[in-house]
């Protein structure tokens, strides 16, 4: 029994693009998850640290499993999740000082939530690359722009390059999925 990295229903012309996107997304997400997990397990440590790691990883893993098994259903759910992340990001601008103080004490919560949203979008890209790529663009652009505004309001401009650095590989994944998704679509007829 063979397992395909890319859903066989995705057009053959798109499969290399989608495969590269999935590999980059998986490697970056795994590296970030290990880094964050290690930091959380060492800082609060013990059972509390383990509980925080599980709380952070469980939702994206469940959504990823759903995206792999039932991509059409997961797509609708992920549209809602991305929309919610965008709406909540507006609060980051409104309460910029309080958010900064919380993140300064507890770590980059906004960034961790964003990564938790992006992980299942990578899994969705296996079957629906076009849709997953565009959702990733929205999930990156809106919350990160609002986070940058929030950081500017509190005068913490030095944190913005870190956001860009973490978001850059996900932006590459989004572009690869969009290109692959476009290549998977049949040419439009000329009338």
N, C-alpha and C positions, 0 to 999 in steps of 0.2 A: 504494500500500500504506500503510495507516495502522497506527500503533502506539498501543496503548492504555496509558495510565499504570497503570490498574488492570486486573487480569485480568478479561476479559469474563465469566468464570464466577462472579464475585462479584456478588451481587444488585444491582440498579439502585439500591435504597434505600441501600445501603452505599457505593456508589462515591464520592460526594462526601466522606464522612468519611475513607475510605481514601486518596483522592487528596490531601487536605490533610495527612494524616499522612505520606505519602510525601514530599511536597514539604518539609515542615518537617524531617523526618529527613534528607533528602538535603542540604539547605542547611546544617544544623547539622554534619552529619558532614563535609561538604566543607570548611567553615570550620575545624573542628578539625584535619582532616588537613592543610590548608595551613599552619595555625599550627604544628602539631607538626613537619611536614616542614621548614618554614623554620627552626625552632629547631634541629633536628637537623643540617640541612645547614650551618648557620652555626657551631654549637658544635664538634662534632668535625670537621665539614667534610670536603671531598674525597670520596674513594671510600668511606671508612669511614662517613661520614654518609649517603651514598647507599645503602650496604648496609643500614644501620640502618632507613632509611625503607622500603626494599623489604621488609625482613624484617617490619616492622610492618604494612605495607599488603597484602602478598600474601595471607596467610590470609583476611582478611575479604573481599577481592575475589574469591577463588576460591569461598568459601562463598556470597557474594552471587550469583555467576554460577550456582552450583548451585541456589540458592533460586529464581532467576528461571526456570531451565530445568526443573528437577524439584523442585517445591516439597514434594511428599510425602516424597521421600527426604531432602531438605534438612531438613525438619522433624525427622525422627528424629535426624539428625546434630546439629542445633542443640540439641535437648533434651540430648544428651550433652555438648555444649560448655558449655551453661549450667550443667549439673550439675557439670562439672569446675571451672568458674570459682567456683562456690559452695564446693566442697570445698577448693579451693586457698586461698580467702579465709579459711578457718579458720586456716590456717598463719600468716596475717598477724597474727592475735591472739596466737597462741602465741609467735611470734618478732617481736613488735611493735618492740622496740628495734632489732634488726638490720635489719628492713624499713625503719624510718624512716631509719636511717643510710644505707642503700643508696639510698632515694628522695631523700634530701637531697643526695646526691652525684650522682645520675644522672637525677633528674626523676621525675615521677609515674607510675611504671611500672604500678601497679595501675589507675590511671585509664585509661591507654592500652590496657591489656588489656581493660578493660570496654568502652571505645568500640569496640575491634576485635570484640568479641562482639556489640555492638548493631547495627553496620552491616549484617551479613547478616540480622538479624532484621527490619530495615526492608525489605529486599528480599523477605523471606518474606511480609511483610504485604501485598504486592501480590496474592498469591493466597490466602493463609490469614490474613486479618486477625485473627480471634479468637485463633487459636493463637499468632501472632506477638506480639500485644499482651500476652497472659498470660505468655509467655516473657520478654518485656521487663520486665514487673513483677517477676518472680522475679530476673532478671539485674540489675536495679537495686536491689531491696530487700535481698537477702541480702548481696552483696559490699559494698555501700555501708554497710550497718549494721555489718558486721564491720570495715570500714575505719575507721568512726567510732570503734568501740570500741578498735581498735588505736591510733588517734591519741590517744584519751583516755588510754590506758595510758602513752604516752610524754609526755603533757602538751602535745601540739601541737593544742590545740583550735581555733586560728585557721585551720587548714587545712580544717576541716569545712565552713564556708560555701562554699568553692571547690568542693568535691565536690557540694554541693547545687546550686550555680549551673550546673555542667556537666551534672548529671543532670536538671535541671528540664525542658529542652526534650524530652529523651528520655521523661520521664514523661508529658508532654503527648501525644507520639506514641503511647505505649502506650495511653493512655486513648482517643484517637481511633480506634486500631485495634480496641480492644475494643468500643467503641460501634458502629463500622462492622461488625465481625464479628457483633455481636448483631442488627443490622438486616438483615444478609444471611441470617440463619437464618429458615426458615419458622416461622410461629407454631405453638406447640405446641397439640395438640388437647386440648380439655377433656373429661375423662371423667366 
